[in-house]
Amino acid sequence: MKKTILMICLGFVATQVVAQDPVPIKPRVLISTDIGGTDPDDNQSMTHLLMYSDLIKLEGLVSSPSYGQGSKEEILRMINLYEKDFPKLQGHNKDLAEPDYLRSITKQGRKGGAPFRGYQTSTEGSEWIIKCAKEKNDQPLWVLVWGGLEDLAQALHDSPEIRNRIKVYWIGGPNKKWSANSYAYIVENFPDLWFIEVNSSYYGFFSDNNVPDSVKSSDYYDRYINEAGHLGKDFKNYYNGEIKMGDTPSLLYMLDGNPDKPMRESWGGSFENIQHSPRIVLNKPSSLKDTVAFCSILEFHLQGPKTNIPKDSVCFWMEVPYGKSVQKWPGYHLGNGEYVIRYIPKKAEILHYKFNSKIPELDGLKGSIVIDNHWPGKKHESDYVLGNNWYSDKSDKEFYDGKLQGGKTIQKWRTNVLMDWAERWNWLR
């Protein structure tokens, strides 16, 4: 009778949580995050990271806000909350990271985007990336980027030899839009970098398509978190507790199977090798006859007066409607009357824009372009050619979650991941 009950219980558990595949060795991880900025999903992902810190060797927490008001103080605030819950958490798992250690590896990176060249000056964060990458260790340093690439680009510029000692998983998409110059610097100068560029698959993590009610975005907090501990009470402050956690797939990728094999299935997605990063160079505004893939680099090179404006300084703006507001993107003077701006659209849409400047030849220019949702799309002569270890969202239609390329490669594991996390929230009861 006891055996029968046990088998029934085990069967029930198996339907709820499918254990991830074992990771060959505990990975060395550094997180670069724009936490504290305009999107509070980084706070949700930071909570998840802290509660799973036993499964990785965490070596750095770098604040890299290319946009917004993020800072390392916000990381430290999250660690303080974790510290209050630490006795209960440690009672269930002795391997969780010590709060004081986490504080010691928290560093401030660049605040704001890089100029057109893609880098500027070193920061505490970029220097920490270099230090960790150069540590004597047979294992690579995994740099998981939840925001802009400015500190990573700076580290590569200052110490290009680390290219062979790091591997990158980047949550791109909207972050790519804010970090266009640093991204362009990296793909142009380090195409041989080992890099997973995730522009859309990560959306699958907060997709409610085909998931049970118990783990729907709006239900999970009340069912499984419900103010558990100080971290649980704080979690309610972000999207009213609704699950987003768009950066979490980068960590999930490290927790499930062999991270050296990006084409495998894993909690953090499954990816394919890409050979080019699309870059379209225009010498005049585009029209609706032009179509590009989302997350492509649009690079406008415009001619204007030869002036004394310093090279690589902002002197005009690209204005793009965003809901009821307008977003502005900086354009630069390259010298000798050449003016340039990079813009990376984050989604499929019909994009309208205009240029604003005190320079008459640039002021008031308008254009439109069609953005489709198939990345990286067709090739162009001006594309950046990539090496053998650059990976991105699977392009086959069978992996789309609605309009989201590659979304199903992560969405299919959502229930397993969240039920696994529910067990850890229970530690705080």
GUTOR-145345 format. One record per atom (N, C-alpha, C): residue in one letter; x, y, z. Coordinates in steps of 0.02 Angstrom, whole numbers, padded with zeros to 5 digits, always signed. Layout:
AXYZ...
***
This chain:
M+00042-00060+00000M+00000+00000+00000M+00043+00063+00000K+00095+00064+00045K+00140+00121+00048K+00176+00131-00019K+00195+00074-00050K+00230+00078-00114K+00184+00108-00167T+00120+00090-00166T+00073+00116-00215T+00065+00191-00207I+00058+00213-00143I+00051+00285-00130I+00113+00323-00153L+00172+00292-00139L+00234+00324-00159L+00238+00333-00235M+00218+00281-00272M+00220+00284-00344M+00172+00337-00371I+00114+00343-00339I+00066+00394-00360I+00095+00463-00349C+00127+00473-00291C+00157+00538-00275C+00213+00555-00324L+00255+00505-00339L+00309+00517-00386L+00283+00534-00455G+00230+00499-00474G+00199+00514-00539G+00171+00584-00542F+00141+00606-00487F+00115+00674-00484F+00170+00725-00491V+00225+00714-00454V+00281+00761-00458V+00309+00764-00529A+00314+00704-00561A+00342+00702-00628A+00302+00743-00678T+00236+00747-00667T+00195+00786-00713T+00202+00860-00699Q+00226+00878-00639Q+00232+00948-00622Q+00300+00977-00639V+00353+00940-00624V+00420+00967-00633V+00464+00915-00668V+00492+00934-00724V+00540+00891-00759V+00609+00918-00743A+00650+00879-00710A+00716+00903-00690A+00758+00920-00750Q+00797+00974-00744Q+00841+00992-00799Q+00899+00942-00805D+00929+00940-00864D+00986+00896-00875D+01045+00922-00834P+01087+00877-00809P+01144+00900-00768P+01193+00941-00808V+01221+00992-00776V+01272+01034-00806V+01340+01002-00793P+01383+00996-00844P+01447+00961-00835P+01490+00988-00778I+01492+01053-00770I+01532+01084-00718I+01499+01150-00699K+01503+01169-00635K+01471+01231-00613K+01502+01290-00652P+01463+01327-00690P+01491+01379-00734P+01511+01442-00696R+01562+01474-00720R+01583+01540-00696R+01540+01593-00731V+01507+01636-00692V+01458+01682-00721V+01469+01753-00696L+01464+01801-00741L+01462+01872-00725L+01400+01901-00757I+01361+01939-00717I+01299+01969-00741I+01311+02043-00754S+01291+02067-00812S+01289+02139-00827S+01216+02158-00835T+01193+02205-00794T+01121+02220-00790T+01108+02294-00788D+01050+02315-00816D+01029+02384-00811D+00975+02392-00757I+00978+02350-00706I+00930+02351-00651I+00923+02421-00622G+00861+02439-00606G+00848+02505-00578G+00830+02556-00631G+00830+02535-00695G+00813+02580-00749G+00738+02583-00761T+00719+02586-00824T+00648+02596-00840T+00608+02531-00840D+00642+02474-00843D+00607+02410-00848D+00622+02367-00786P+00572+02359-00741P+00585+02323-00678P+00590+02247-00685D+00591+02220-00746D+00598+02148-00752D+00667+02125-00728D+00717+02170-00729D+00783+02152-00703D+00780+02137-00628N+00737+02173-00592N+00730+02158-00520N+00701+02088-00510Q+00652+02070-00552Q+00625+02002-00547Q+00679+01950-00562S+00718+01962-00614S+00770+01915-00632S+00825+01912-00580M+00839+01969-00547M+00890+01969-00494M+00867+01927-00435T+00803+01931-00418T+00775+01889-00365T+00786+01815-00381H+00770+01796-00442H+00778+01727-00464H+00852+01707-00460L+00896+01750-00484L+00968+01736-00483L+00992+01723-00412L+00975+01766-00366L+00999+01759-00297L+00975+01693-00267M+00914+01673-00283M+00886+01612-00255M+00914+01549-00287Y+00952+01557-00343Y+00984+01501-00377Y+01060+01508-00379S+01087+01550-00335S+01159+01563-00337S+01201+01503-00317D+01170+01451-00291D+01207+01390-00274D+01228+01350-00335L+01196+01362-00392L+01207+01320-00450L+01259+01348-00499I+01286+01408-00483I+01337+01439-00525I+01393+01466-00481K+01448+01481-00511K+01502+01517-00476K+01498+01589-00498L+01461+01629-00459L+01448+01698-00478L+01509+01741-00462E+01536+01775-00513E+01599+01812-00505E+01591+01887-00513G+01533+01910-00537G+01524+01982-00545G+01452+02001-00555L+01434+02060-00527L+01368+02091-00537L+01383+02163-00557V+01377+02178-00621V+01396+02243-00648V+01334+02282-00669S+01329+02344-00645S+01275+02388-00666S+01295+02422-00731S+01258+02407-00785S+01275+02434-00852S+01213+02465-00884P+01189+02522-00859P+01128+02552-00886P+01142+02596-00947S+01135+02569-01008S+01143+02610-01067S+01087+02661-01073Y+01032+02647-01037Y+00975+02693-01037Y+00943+02690-00968G+00918+02746-00944G+00884+02746-00880G+00930+02761-00822Q+00905+02751-00762Q+00940+02772-00701Q+00966+02713-00660G+00981+02658-00692G+01007+02600-00655G+01073+02615-00621S+01087+02579-00567S+01149+02589-00531S+01164+02529-00488K+01227+02524-00465K+01246+02468-00423K+01211+02471-00356E+01188+02530-00336E+01151+02536-00273E+01088+02494-00274E+01057+02488-00333E+00997+02447-00339E+01014+02373-00331I+01072+02352-00357I+01094+02283-00347I+01105+02271-00273L+01138+02319-00240L+01151+02312-00168L+01087+02310-00127R+01037+02348-00148R+00973+02346-00113R+00942+02277-00117M+00947+02246-00176M+00920+02179-00184M+00959+02128-00141I+01024+02137-00137I+01064+02093-00094I+01045+02101-00021N+01029+02162+00000N+01007+02174+00069N+00943+02135+00084L+00896+02134+00037L+00835+02096+00046L+00851+02021+00051Y+00894+01999+00007Y+00915+01929+00007Y+00947+01910+00073E+00987+01956+00100E+01020+01943+00164E+00969+01931+00220K+00914+01967+00219K+00862+01958+00270K+00830+01889+00265D+00826+01863+00204D+00797+01796+00193D+00849+01741+00196F+00912+01760+00199F+00966+01711+00193F+00964+01655+00245P+00949+01670+00309P+00948+01615+00358P+00899+01559+00338K+00839+01577+00315K+00790+01527+00295K+00813+01490+00232L+00838+01528+00183L+00861+01497+00122L+00919+01450+00134Q+00966+01472+00174Q+01025+01432+00189Q+01007+01370+00228G+00952+01374+00266G+00930+01315+00302G+00911+01257+00256H+00895+01274+00194H+00878+01223+00144H+00935+01209+00096N+00980+01257+00089N+01035+01248+00041N+01096+01287+00065K+01148+01251+00086K+01208+01281+00115K+01253+01312+00062D+01239+01300-00002D+01284+01322-00055D+01265+01390-00085L+01211+01420-00061L+01191+01485-00086L+01245+01537-00070A+01253+01587-00115A+01306+01637-00107A+01296+01679-00045E+01350+01693-00010E+01348+01736+00049E+01336+01808+00029P+01293+01844+00065P+01279+01914+00047P+01341+01959+00044D+01386+01951+00092D+01447+01993+00091D+01489+01980+00030Y+01492+01918+00008Y+01529+01902-00053Y+01496+01936-00113L+01430+01934-00116L+01395+01965-00171L+01408+02040-00174R+01411+02071-00116R+01427+02143-00114R+01497+02156-00141S+01543+02112-00125S+01612+02123-00146S+01622+02118-00221I+01576+02085-00257I+01583+02078-00329I+01535+02123-00367T+01502+02169-00333T+01455+02216-00365T+01493+02279-00386K+01488+02297-00449K+01528+02352-00477K+01485+02398-00520Q+01506+02461-00523Q+01470+02510-00564Q+01501+02513-00633G+01460+02505-00684G+01483+02512-00753G+01463+02580-00782R+01465+02583-00848R+01450+02646-00882R+01376+02663-00875K+01362+02726-00864K+01294+02751-00863K+01283+02790-00928G+01238+02765-00969G+01223+02796-01033G+01257+02760-01091G+01232+02772-01151G+01259+02739-01210G+01327+02765-01230A+01362+02725-01270A+01427+02744-01295A+01420+02789-01357P+01470+02830-01373P+01468+02869-01435P+01472+02823-01496F+01476+02853-01555F+01471+02815-01616F+01525+02761-01621R+01584+02773-01596R+01638+02724-01602R+01626+02662-01559G+01578+02665-01511G+01558+02606-01473G+01590+02596-01406Y+01636+02637-01387Y+01669+02634-01322Y+01690+02704-01303Q+01712+02713-01240Q+01734+02779-01219Q+01791+02774-01169T+01774+02767-01105T+01825+02761-01053T+01809+02701-01009S+01860+02674-00978S+01851+02616-00935S+01809+02634-00874T+01776+02584-00846T+01736+02593-00786T+01755+02539-00736E+01731+02546-00675E+01741+02494-00626E+01713+02427-00652G+01657+02431-00687G+01627+02371-00714G+01667+02339-00769S+01690+02379-00818S+01729+02351-00873S+01795+02323-00848E+01826+02355-00799E+01888+02330-00771E+01877+02264-00733W+01818+02257-00702W+01803+02195-00667W+01792+02138-00716I+01761+02152-00773I+01754+02101-00824I+01822+02076-00846I+01868+02121-00858I+01936+02103-00878I+01970+02061-00824K+01965+02083-00762K+01997+02048-00706K+01971+01976-00702C+01906+01968-00704C+01877+01901-00699C+01896+01858-00759A+01895+01888-00819A+01912+01850-00879A+01983+01825-00878K+02028+01863-00846K+02099+01845-00845K+02118+01799-00788E+02070+01782-00745E+02085+01735-00691E+02109+01669-00720K+02159+01640-00688K+02184+01575-00711K+02132+01522-00697N+02102+01497-00749N+02049+01448-00742N+02039+01413-00809D+02029+01349-00807D+02018+01312-00869D+01949+01325-00899Q+01903+01353-00858Q+01835+01365-00881Q+01828+01436-00907P+01787+01447-00958P+01775+01515-00982P+01733+01554-00932L+01736+01620-00937L+01692+01663-00899L+01631+01676-00942W+01572+01657-00917W+01509+01670-00952W+01484+01739-00932V+01479+01784-00981V+01453+01851-00969V+01381+01853-00992L+01335+01858-00944L+01264+01860-00959L+01242+01933-00957V+01222+01959-01014V+01208+02031-01020V+01133+02041-01022W+01107+02078-00972W+01036+02091-00966W+01017+02161-00990G+01066+02200-01010G+01054+02268-01032G+01099+02285-01091G+01132+02343-01087G+01176+02364-01141G+01243+02330-01140L+01278+02337-01197L+01343+02304-01206L+01402+02351-01193E+01389+02410-01166E+01442+02460-01161E+01502+02436-01121D+01490+02405-01064D+01547+02383-01023D+01583+02324-01054L+01547+02280-01087L+01579+02225-01122L+01621+02251-01180A+01594+02298-01219A+01631+02328-01274A+01694+02363-01248Q+01688+02399-01193Q+01745+02434-01164Q+01798+02384-01142A+01777+02330-01110A+01825+02279-01087A+01862+02248-01147L+01826+02233-01200L+01857+02204-01260L+01905+02254-01293H+01886+02318-01293H+01930+02369-01322H+01994+02375-01281D+01987+02375-01215D+02046+02386-01172D+02091+02325-01168S+02061+02266-01171S+02099+02203-01167S+02071+02153-01217P+02086+02163-01281P+02057+02119-01333P+02075+02046-01326E+02127+02031-01287E+02147+01962-01278E+02096+01921-01240I+02050+01953-01205I+02000+01914-01167I+01948+01882-01212R+01949+01898-01276R+01898+01871-01322R+01896+01794-01320N+01954+01763-01307N+01958+01690-01305N+01945+01661-01236R+01929+01704-01188R+01919+01681-01119R+01848+01692-01094I+01806+01721-01138I+01737+01735-01117I+01688+01705-01168K+01628+01691-01144K+01572+01673-01186K+01512+01716-01164V+01473+01738-01212V+01422+01788-01199V+01353+01761-01216Y+01305+01772-01172Y+01234+01763-01186Y+01201+01830-01174W+01176+01861-01228W+01148+01929-01223W+01074+01929-01238I+01036+01959-01192I+00965+01974-01206I+00964+02038-01246G+00956+02031-01312G+00959+02089-01356G+00891+02122-01363G+00861+02119-01422G+00795+02150-01431G+00796+02225-01415P+00755+02247-01368P+00755+02318-01349P+00822+02342-01324N+00859+02299-01289N+00926+02319-01265N+00972+02335-01324K+00962+02300-01379K+01004+02311-01438K+00991+02381-01466K+00928+02403-01462K+00911+02469-01487K+00948+02524-01448W+00952+02515-01382W+00986+02565-01340W+01062+02560-01344S+01086+02503-01367S+01158+02490-01365S+01187+02480-01436A+01159+02516-01484A+01176+02504-01554A+01250+02515-01568N+01279+02567-01540N+01349+02582-01556N+01397+02531-01528S+01385+02509-01467S+01429+02458-01437S+01420+02391-01472Y+01359+02375-01491Y+01348+02313-01528Y+01386+02314-01594A+01381+02370-01630A+01416+02375-01694A+01491+02369-01685Y+01517+02398-01632Y+01589+02393-01619Y+01610+02320-01608I+01569+02283-01571I+01587+02213-01556I+01583+02170-01619V+01528+02175-01658V+01522+02132-01716V+01574+02148-01770E+01594+02211-01774E+01643+02231-01824E+01714+02208-01804N+01730+02214-01740N+01798+02202-01718N+01810+02133-01685F+01755+02101-01664F+01762+02036-01630F+01711+01986-01657P+01709+01977-01724P+01660+01931-01752P+01672+01858-01733D+01733+01844-01708D+01750+01776-01687D+01732+01762-01615L+01701+01810-01581L+01681+01800-01512L+01629+01745-01507W+01629+01707-01452W+01578+01656-01439W+01518+01693-01409F+01463+01697-01447F+01410+01745-01431F+01342+01716-01448I+01297+01715-01399I+01226+01699-01411I+01187+01764-01408E+01159+01784-01465E+01122+01847-01470E+01047+01830-01472V+01012+01844-01417V+00942+01825-01411V+00898+01887-01420N+00868+01893-01478N+00829+01953-01492N+00754+01944-01482S+00730+01881-01480S+00658+01871-01473S+00639+01809-01434S+00680+01757-01434S+00661+01695-01400S+00642+01707-01327Y+00676+01753-01294Y+00665+01764-01223Y+00593+01784-01207Y+00558+01813-01255Y+00488+01831-01244Y+00447+01769-01226G+00469+01711-01249G+00433+01650-01235G+00428+01634-01161F+00474+01663-01121F+00472+01648-01050F+00412+01679-01015F+00387+01736-01041F+00328+01765-01009F+00267+01761-01055S+00270+01713-01101S+00211+01698-01142S+00166+01649-01106D+00101+01663-01105D+00053+01619-01072D+00020+01570-01120N+00046+01566-01181N+00017+01520-01230N+00025+01447-01208N-00029+01411-01204N-00029+01339-01190N+00003+01321-01123V-00004+01364-01073V+00021+01346-01007V-00039+01341-00959P-00034+01298-00908P-00090+01292-00861P-00101+01356-00821D-00162+01364-00796D-00179+01424-00758D-00132+01435-00699S-00107+01381-00670S-00067+01387-00610S-00002+01425-00621V+00022+01428-00682V+00084+01465-00695V+00075+01521-00745K+00013+01543-00755K+00003+01602-00796K+00035+01662-00762S+00057+01709-00803S+00093+01768-00777S+00056+01802-00720S-00010+01807-00727S-00049+01844-00678S-00068+01803-00616D-00060+01737-00619D-00081+01693-00564D-00023+01669-00520Y+00036+01668-00548Y+00092+01636-00514Y+00108+01668-00446Y+00107+01734-00444Y+00125+01767-00381Y+00079+01745-00324D+00014+01748-00335D-00034+01731-00281D-00029+01658-00261R-00013+01615-00308R-00011+01543-00293R+00053+01522-00259Y+00110+01550-00279Y+00173+01522-00257Y+00220+01571-00221I+00214+01635-00233I+00257+01684-00199I+00220+01712-00139N+00167+01750-00153N+00121+01773-00102N+00156+01800-00040E+00200+01849-00052E+00236+01884+00002E+00281+01839+00043A+00306+01786+00014A+00353+01742+00051A+00419+01779+00061G+00437+01789+00124G+00499+01822+00140G+00501+01894+00117H+00560+01925+00128H+00569+01994+00106H+00573+02000+00030L+00603+01950-00001L+00607+01950-00074L+00537+01944-00104G+00495+01903-00075G+00427+01894-00100G+00386+01957-00093K+00392+01992-00037K+00355+02055-00028K+00379+02107-00079D+00444+02108-00090D+00472+02157-00138D+00451+02141-00210F+00443+02077-00226F+00427+02056-00294F+00361+02087-00318K+00316+02099-00272K+00251+02128-00288K+00258+02198-00318N+00315+02231-00305N+00325+02299-00330N+00339+02302-00405Y+00351+02246-00436Y+00369+02245-00507Y+00313+02214-00548Y+00279+02255-00588Y+00222+02233-00628Y+00167+02202-00583N+00162+02227-00522N+00113+02202-00474N+00119+02126-00464G+00180+02101-00470G+00193+02030-00460G+00184+01987-00521E+00161+02016-00576E+00153+01977-00638E+00222+01957-00664I+00229+01895-00684I+00293+01869-00706I+00312+01897-00774K+00371+01927-00778K+00401+01945-00842K+00471+01914-00846M+00519+01940-00809M+00584+01908-00802M+00616+01893-00870G+00616+01943-00914G+00642+01932-00981G+00716+01916-00985D+00753+01930-00932D+00825+01916-00933D+00841+01847-00904T+00794+01817-00869T+00805+01753-00835T+00827+01697-00882P+00804+01694-00945P+00827+01639-00988P+00903+01633-00994S+00939+01689-00986S+01012+01684-00989S+01039+01641-00932L+01011+01648-00872L+01031+01606-00816L+01006+01535-00825L+00944+01527-00848L+00917+01461-00858L+00960+01420-00906Y+00989+01454-00955Y+01033+01421-01002Y+01093+01389-00967M+01116+01421-00914M+01174+01396-00877M+01156+01339-00830L+01093+01330-00816L+01071+01281-00765L+01048+01216-00795D+01048+01210-00861D+01015+01153-00893D+01058+01126-00950G+01093+01072-00938G+01133+01040-00991G+01200+01073-01002N+01230+01059-01058N+01297+01083-01074N+01293+01150-01110P+01314+01205-01078P+01308+01271-01110P+01353+01280-01170D+01401+01235-01180D+01444+01240-01239D+01409+01218-01302K+01347+01194-01295K+01309+01169-01352K+01244+01208-01361P+01247+01266-01392P+01188+01310-01397P+01132+01283-01441M+01146+01234-01483M+01093+01207-01526M+01050+01155-01491R+01069+01136-01430R+01031+01087-01392R+00966+01118-01366E+00921+01077-01342E+00863+01104-01307E+00882+01118-01235S+00858+01173-01208S+00873+01189-01138S+00821+01238-01112W+00819+01244-01046W+00773+01293-01015W+00785+01363-01043G+00846+01378-01062G+00863+01445-01086G+00860+01453-01161G+00830+01404-01196G+00820+01410-01267G+00865+01365-01308S+00850+01363-01372S+00889+01325-01421S+00903+01371-01480F+00965+01372-01504F+00985+01424-01552F+01019+01394-01613E+01028+01436-01664E+01061+01415-01724E+01117+01462-01742N+01166+01437-01778N+01223+01477-01798N+01202+01526-01852I+01224+01588-01847I+01212+01638-01900I+01279+01663-01926Q+01281+01679-01989Q+01344+01697-02023Q+01350+01772-02036H+01296+01810-02026H+01300+01881-02038H+01253+01918-01991S+01273+01980-01976S+01230+02025-01937S+01209+02081-01985P+01144+02087-02000P+01123+02133-02052P+01136+02207-02035R+01164+02241-02084R+01180+02312-02078R+01163+02345-02145I+01119+02393-02143I+01097+02427-02203I+01121+02499-02200V+01163+02519-02247V+01190+02586-02249V+01152+02627-02301L+01125+02684-02279L+01084+02727-02321L+01116+02797-02324N+01115+02827-02382N+01141+02896-02388N+01085+02947-02397K+01024+02924-02386K+00966+02969-02386K+00911+02934-02348P+00858+02968-02327P+00803+02936-02292P+00772+02881-02333S+00749+02828-02300S+00718+02771-02333S+00645+02785-02348S+00614+02737-02383S+00542+02743-02399S+00509+02676-02385L+00443+02673-02394L+00406+02612-02382L+00420+02558-02434K+00460+02574-02483K+00484+02523-02531K+00541+02482-02500D+00568+02506-02445D+00625+02473-02412D+00600+02429-02355T+00627+02368-02350T+00609+02322-02296T+00672+02292-02266V+00674+02290-02200V+00731+02259-02165V+00704+02216-02108A+00746+02171-02084A+00728+02129-02027A+00733+02169-01963F+00690+02153-01915F+00696+02184-01849F+00766+02169-01821C+00791+02212-01779C+00857+02206-01747C+00915+02213-01797S+00900+02237-01858S+00954+02254-01905S+00980+02324-01890I+01043+02335-01907I+01072+02401-01899I+01053+02444-01959L+01017+02498-01947L+01006+02549-01998L+01057+02604-01986E+01098+02616-02036E+01152+02665-02027E+01144+02719-02081F+01127+02779-02061F+01117+02835-02107F+01181+02876-02110H+01208+02884-02170H+01266+02927-02182H+01242+02985-02225L+01240+03043-02195L+01213+03102-02228L+01267+03155-02237Q+01262+03193-02291Q+01310+03246-02304Q+01282+03313-02282G+01327+03353-02252G+01309+03419-02228G+01369+03464-02232P+01365+03520-02200P+01420+03569-02204P+01482+03545-02167K+01540+03566-02192K+01602+03552-02157K+01610+03604-02103T+01607+03581-02041T+01607+03627-01984T+01662+03608-01935N+01666+03645-01882N+01715+03632-01828N+01686+03589-01772I+01628+03560-01784I+01598+03516-01734I+01646+03459-01720P+01664+03446-01657P+01712+03393-01642P+01689+03325-01668K+01736+03285-01690K+01721+03219-01715K+01690+03176-01661D+01641+03135-01680D+01605+03089-01636D+01566+03125-01581S+01543+03185-01597S+01500+03222-01550S+01429+03226-01577V+01381+03229-01531V+01310+03229-01550V+01291+03297-01579C+01260+03297-01638C+01240+03360-01668C+01173+03357-01704F+01141+03298-01705F+01072+03294-01731F+01038+03234-01700W+00973+03229-01711W+00933+03177-01677W+00885+03145-01727M+00874+03081-01715M+00822+03045-01752M+00763+03037-01705E+00705+03061-01724E+00646+03058-01682E+00599+03004-01707V+00579+02959-01662V+00537+02902-01680V+00476+02901-01634P+00415+02900-01661P+00356+02895-01618P+00357+02832-01576Y+00338+02839-01513Y+00335+02782-01468Y+00273+02790-01425G+00218+02757-01445G+00155+02768-01410G+00133+02840-01418K+00120+02873-01361K+00100+02943-01362K+00160+02990-01355S+00220+02962-01350S+00280+03003-01342S+00326+02995-01403V+00384+03025-01398V+00434+03022-01452V+00501+03003-01421Q+00534+02953-01450Q+00601+02935-01428Q+00652+02969-01475K+00708+02991-01445K+00758+03027-01484K+00824+02988-01481W+00856+02982-01540W+00918+02944-01546W+00972+02989-01573P+01032+02989-01541P+01084+03037-01560P+01119+03020-01626G+01134+03074-01664G+01174+03068-01725G+01239+03106-01715Y+01291+03086-01752Y+01359+03110-01738Y+01391+03140-01801H+01438+03185-01789H+01478+03213-01843H+01543+03173-01847L+01557+03143-01905L+01618+03104-01913L+01675+03145-01941G+01662+03207-01957G+01712+03250-01987G+01703+03256-02062N+01732+03309-02090N+01731+03320-02162N+01660+03321-02191G+01613+03346-02151G+01544+03354-02175G+01504+03291-02178E+01526+03237-02144E+01489+03175-02143E+01454+03167-02076Y+01389+03154-02079Y+01348+03147-02019Y+01317+03077-02019V+01316+03045-01962V+01295+02975-01961V+01255+02959-01898I+01209+02912-01905I+01169+02889-01848I+01154+02815-01858R+01153+02779-01803R+01133+02708-01804R+01067+02702-01767Y+01023+02661-01795Y+00960+02646-01762Y+00945+02572-01773I+00922+02537-01721I+00906+02467-01726I+00833+02457-01705P+00788+02442-01752P+00718+02431-01734P+00709+02365-01696K+00668+02366-01645K+00663+02307-01601K+00606+02259-01620K+00561+02281-01666K+00503+02238-01681K+00478+02252-01751A+00435+02206-01775A+00405+02215-01841A+00354+02272-01838E+00359+02318-01885E+00314+02376-01886E+00328+02416-01949I+00286+02466-01962I+00302+02517-02011I+00331+02576-01972L+00394+02589-01983L+00429+02639-01943L+00432+02706-01979H+00410+02758-01946H+00415+02827-01972H+00463+02866-01927Y+00502+02909-01957Y+00552+02946-01919Y+00566+03013-01953K+00597+03057-01915K+00622+03120-01945K+00685+03141-01907F+00725+03183-01940F+00786+03207-01909F+00776+03279-01886N+00804+03293-01828N+00800+03359-01798N+00870+03385-01785S+00885+03445-01807S+00952+03472-01798S+00953+03547-01808K+01004+03579-01780K+01015+03650-01794K+01051+03660-01860I+01072+03604-01890I+01104+03607-01956I+01050+03604-02009P+01040+03657-02047P+00983+03660-02094P+00979+03602-02143E+01037+03578-02166E+01037+03525-02216E+01009+03459-02189L+01009+03451-02123L+00984+03390-02092L+00915+03398-02061D+00901+03457-02039D+00839+03469-02002D+00777+03458-02045G+00731+03417-02018G+00667+03406-02052G+00665+03349-02101L+00722+03317-02115L+00721+03259-02160L+00677+03205-02129K+00635+03172-02172K+00589+03121-02148K+00596+03057-02189G+00576+03001-02159G+00577+02938-02195G+00534+02886-02162S+00524+02831-02197S+00486+02774-02171S+00520+02710-02195I+00506+02655-02162I+00534+02591-02182I+00492+02535-02153V+00488+02479-02188V+00450+02421-02164V+00497+02374-02127I+00479+02355-02067I+00518+02309-02026I+00481+02243-02022D+00514+02188-02042D+00481+02123-02036D+00510+02084-01977N+00480+02026-01961N+00498+01991-01900N+00536+01926-01913H+00579+01926-01964H+00619+01867-01978H+00693+01886-01977W+00727+01866-01925W+00798+01885-01914W+00843+01826-01931P+00902+01834-01962P+00931+01899-01983P+00910+01920-02053G+00867+01881-02086G+00841+01903-02151G+00892+01896-02207K+00877+01930-02262K+00920+01925-02321K+00986+01961-02310K+01035+01944-02351K+01102+01973-02344K+01108+02039-02384H+01153+02081-02359H+01169+02144-02393H+01245+02150-02397E+01269+02187-02445E+01341+02196-02452E+01373+02228-02391S+01335+02268-02355S+01362+02304-02298S+01354+02266-02232D+01329+02205-02233D+01321+02165-02172D+01388+02153-02138Y+01386+02142-02073Y+01445+02119-02036Y+01449+02043-02043V+01506+02018-02064V+01517+01946-02071V+01539+01919-02003L+01506+01865-01982L+01519+01836-01916L+01560+01772-01921G+01592+01754-01865G+01631+01693-01862G+01587+01632-01852N+01619+01578-01830N+01584+01513-01825N+01546+01504-01760N+01553+01550-01713N+01524+01539-01647N+01475+01594-01627W+01439+01620-01676W+01388+01671-01661W+01320+01637-01672Y+01278+01639-01621Y+01214+01603-01623Y+01157+01651-01609S+01098+01633-01633S+01040+01676-01620S+00976+01635-01624D+00919+01669-01621D+00853+01637-01618D+00841+01591-01678K+00812+01533-01665K+00797+01488-01720K+00747+01520-01768S+00761+01513-01832S+00722+01549-01882S+00664+01509-01913D+00662+01444-01901D+00609+01403-01930D+00542+01422-01901K+00491+01425-01943K+00425+01447-01922K+00395+01403-01867E+00415+01340-01864E+00387+01295-01813E+00407+01316-01742F+00458+01358-01735F+00481+01379-01670F+00453+01448-01650Y+00414+01479-01694Y+00385+01544-01677Y+00330+01534-01625D+00328+01578-01576D+00272+01581-01529D+00231+01641-01551G+00180+01629-01591G+00144+01685-01622G+00190+01719-01672K+00205+01783-01661K+00250+01820-01704K+00321+01822-01678L+00335+01785-01624L+00400+01789-01591L+00446+01734-01615Q+00497+01752-01652Q+00544+01704-01679Q+00580+01667-01623G+00579+01601-01626G+00614+01560-01577G+00580+01555-01510G+00522+01588-01502G+00490+01592-01436G+00473+01525-01406K+00454+01476-01448K+00435+01410-01421K+00493+01373-01390T+00554+01388-01409T+00612+01352-01381T+00621+01367-01307I+00592+01422-01283I+00594+01438-01212I+00526+01429-01181Q+00473+01449-01216Q+00405+01445-01189Q+00387+01374-01168K+00411+01323-01203K+00393+01254-01188K+00418+01231-01119W+00467+01266-01091W+00495+01247-01026W+00469+01290-00969R+00425+01337-00985R+00403+01386-00934R+00373+01353-00872T+00330+01304-00882T+00299+01270-00825T+00351+01235-00782N+00398+01200-00813N+00450+01164-00775N+00491+01213-00734V+00510+01268-00764V+00551+01317-00730V+00515+01348-00670L+00453+01369-00681L+00417+01404-00628L+00396+01357-00572M+00383+01294-00587M+00368+01246-00533M+00431+01229-00493D+00487+01227-00527D+00550+01217-00491D+00563+01276-00443W+00549+01336-00467W+00559+01396-00425W+00509+01397-00368A+00449+01371-00379A+00398+01370-00326A+00423+01331-00265E+00462+01279-00277E+00489+01241-00221E+00536+01284-00179R+00573+01327-00211R+00619+01371-00174R+00582+01426-00138W+00528+01451-00168W+00488+01500-00131W+00458+01469-00067N+00445+01406-00070N+00417+01373-00011N+00467+01371+00047W+00532+01377+00032W+00582+01380+00085W+00572+01441+00129L+00540+01493+00103L+00532+01555+00140L+00466+01557+00178R+00429+01502+00179R+00366+01503+00216R+00380+01500+00292
***
